[in-house]
Amino acid sequence: MIDQTFGELEVGQVRTSRGRTLTETDVVNFCMLTGNWLEIHSNVEFAREALYGQRLVQGSLVFSIVNALMPFDAGVVEVFYGVDRLRFLKPSFIGDTVWARSEIIALRPKKDGAGVATCELLGVNQRRETILRCEFSLLIRGERLEPAASDPFAEMEFAKS
């Protein structure tokens, strides 16, 4: 989780996530959303004869879920800056539970106190296998952004009955 301004971050900070189970619904919805209907993801009979003997969860879905397990504070994270060295080290299957671990490995200052934080992201499954590894970078604000008023009723007058 990144929940501090750039100046408050330190190389070596580590965060771990809660677990989340990859479901049939995840896979089918991702097929629908992306159009990725490769049979290794969507056809039980085809997958039964393939290398792992069962359907695989799409790698891009696994990355999206593992990355999203690390909550980010919108008050300090400006944008997702990029991902490097993404590798899928073990397959993920429907029914697997995954966790994420993030460690800040580099900080690069930009203007106005902001900067780029680069983290190593690891995803593991319930078998304690590392399923993915990558480095991802975020542009972090130098000062916390306070959200605009989110209560649309705050300045309205209401008649009392």
C-alpha positions as CSV (number, residue, x, y, z in Angstrom):
1,M,0.0,0.0,0.0
2,I,1.2,3.5,-0.8
3,D,-0.4,5.8,1.7
4,Q,2.3,8.4,2.2
5,T,3.5,11.4,0.2
6,F,6.7,10.9,-1.7
7,G,8.9,12.6,0.9
8,E,7.6,10.2,3.6
9,L,8.4,7.0,1.6
10,E,11.6,5.0,2.2
11,V,13.3,2.3,0.2
12,G,12.7,-1.1,1.9
13,Q,9.2,-0.4,3.1
14,V,7.2,-3.7,2.7
15,R,3.5,-4.3,2.7
16,T,1.5,-7.5,2.3
17,S,-2.1,-8.0,1.3
18,R,-5.1,-10.1,2.3
19,G,-5.8,-13.1,0.2
20,R,-8.3,-13.4,-2.7
21,T,-9.5,-16.5,-4.5
22,L,-9.6,-16.6,-8.3
23,T,-13.0,-17.7,-9.4
24,E,-14.8,-19.0,-12.5
25,T,-16.7,-15.7,-12.6
26,D,-13.4,-13.8,-12.7
27,V,-12.3,-15.8,-15.7
28,V,-15.6,-15.6,-17.6
29,N,-16.0,-11.9,-17.0
30,F,-12.4,-11.2,-18.1
31,C,-13.1,-13.3,-21.3
32,M,-16.1,-11.1,-21.9
33,L,-14.3,-7.8,-21.1
34,T,-11.2,-8.5,-23.2
35,G,-12.4,-10.9,-25.9
36,N,-9.7,-13.3,-24.8
37,W,-11.6,-16.6,-25.4
38,L,-8.5,-18.7,-25.8
39,E,-9.5,-22.3,-25.2
40,I,-6.9,-22.7,-22.4
41,H,-9.0,-20.3,-20.4
42,S,-12.5,-21.0,-21.7
43,N,-12.8,-24.7,-22.8
44,V,-12.6,-27.4,-20.1
45,E,-12.2,-30.2,-22.6
46,F,-9.4,-28.5,-24.5
47,A,-7.6,-27.6,-21.3
48,R,-7.9,-31.2,-20.0
49,E,-5.6,-32.3,-22.8
50,A,-3.2,-29.3,-22.4
51,L,0.0,-29.1,-20.3
52,Y,-1.6,-28.5,-16.9
53,G,-4.7,-30.6,-17.4
54,Q,-7.1,-27.8,-16.5
55,R,-8.0,-24.2,-17.5
56,L,-5.6,-21.4,-16.6
57,V,-6.5,-18.0,-15.3
58,Q,-5.4,-15.3,-17.8
59,G,-2.0,-13.9,-16.9
60,S,-3.2,-10.3,-17.4
61,L,-6.1,-11.0,-15.0
62,V,-3.7,-12.5,-12.4
63,F,-1.5,-9.4,-12.6
64,S,-4.5,-7.1,-12.3
65,I,-5.8,-8.8,-9.3
66,V,-2.5,-9.2,-7.5
67,N,-1.6,-5.6,-8.2
68,A,-5.0,-4.5,-6.9
69,L,-4.6,-6.4,-3.7
70,M,-2.2,-3.7,-2.7
71,P,-4.6,-0.8,-1.9
72,F,-3.5,2.7,-2.9
73,D,-4.4,5.9,-1.4
74,A,-5.8,8.2,-4.1
75,G,-4.8,11.2,-2.0
76,V,-1.1,10.5,-2.7
77,V,-1.0,8.3,-5.8
78,E,-1.1,10.4,-8.9
79,V,-0.9,7.8,-11.7
80,F,0.3,4.3,-12.5
81,Y,3.7,5.0,-14.2
82,G,4.5,1.6,-15.6
83,V,5.5,-2.0,-15.1
84,D,8.8,-3.7,-16.0
85,R,10.2,-7.2,-15.8
86,L,6.8,-8.9,-15.5
87,R,7.2,-12.6,-15.3
88,F,4.6,-15.3,-14.6
89,L,6.6,-18.0,-12.7
90,K,3.8,-20.5,-12.1
91,P,0.4,-21.0,-13.6
92,S,-2.8,-19.9,-11.8
93,F,-5.9,-22.0,-11.7
94,I,-9.6,-21.3,-10.9
95,G,-9.9,-21.8,-7.2
96,D,-6.3,-20.7,-6.3
97,T,-6.0,-18.0,-3.6
98,V,-3.4,-15.3,-4.2
99,W,-1.6,-12.8,-2.0
100,A,0.6,-9.8,-2.8
101,R,3.8,-8.4,-1.3
102,S,5.2,-5.1,-2.3
103,E,8.6,-3.6,-1.4
104,I,9.8,-0.1,-2.4
105,I,13.1,-0.7,-4.2
106,A,13.7,2.8,-5.7
107,L,12.6,6.4,-5.2
108,R,13.3,9.0,-7.9
109,P,12.4,12.6,-7.2
110,K,10.5,14.8,-9.7
111,K,9.5,18.4,-9.4
112,D,7.4,20.0,-6.6
113,G,8.3,17.3,-4.1
114,A,6.6,14.5,-6.1
115,G,8.5,11.5,-7.3
116,V,8.4,8.0,-8.8
117,A,8.3,5.1,-6.4
118,T,9.3,1.7,-7.9
119,C,8.1,-1.4,-6.1
120,E,8.9,-5.1,-6.5
121,L,5.6,-6.9,-6.6
122,L,5.4,-10.6,-5.8
123,G,2.3,-12.7,-6.1
124,V,2.0,-16.0,-4.2
125,N,-0.6,-18.8,-4.1
126,Q,-1.9,-21.0,-1.3
127,R,0.9,-23.5,-2.1
128,R,3.4,-20.7,-1.2
129,E,4.6,-20.7,-4.8
130,T,5.6,-17.4,-6.3
131,I,3.3,-17.0,-9.3
132,L,4.4,-13.6,-10.6
133,R,7.1,-11.0,-10.1
134,C,7.5,-7.6,-11.5
135,E,8.6,-4.0,-10.8
136,F,5.9,-1.4,-11.0
137,S,6.2,2.4,-10.7
138,L,3.8,5.0,-9.4
139,L,4.0,8.8,-9.6
140,I,3.5,9.9,-5.9
141,R,2.4,13.4,-5.0
142,G,4.6,15.6,-2.8
143,E,1.5,16.8,-1.0
144,R,-1.7,15.0,-0.2
145,L,-4.6,15.8,-2.5
146,E,-7.8,16.4,-0.5
147,P,-10.8,15.2,-2.4
148,A,-13.5,17.7,-3.3
149,A,-16.6,17.6,-1.2
150,S,-18.4,14.4,-1.9
151,D,-21.7,15.2,-0.2
152,P,-24.1,16.6,-2.8
153,F,-26.6,17.4,-0.1
154,A,-24.2,19.6,2.0
155,E,-25.4,22.9,0.6
156,M,-29.0,22.1,-0.1
157,E,-31.9,23.3,1.9
158,F,-34.7,20.9,2.8
159,A,-38.2,21.6,3.8
160,K,-39.2,20.2,7.2
161,S,-42.5,18.4,7.2
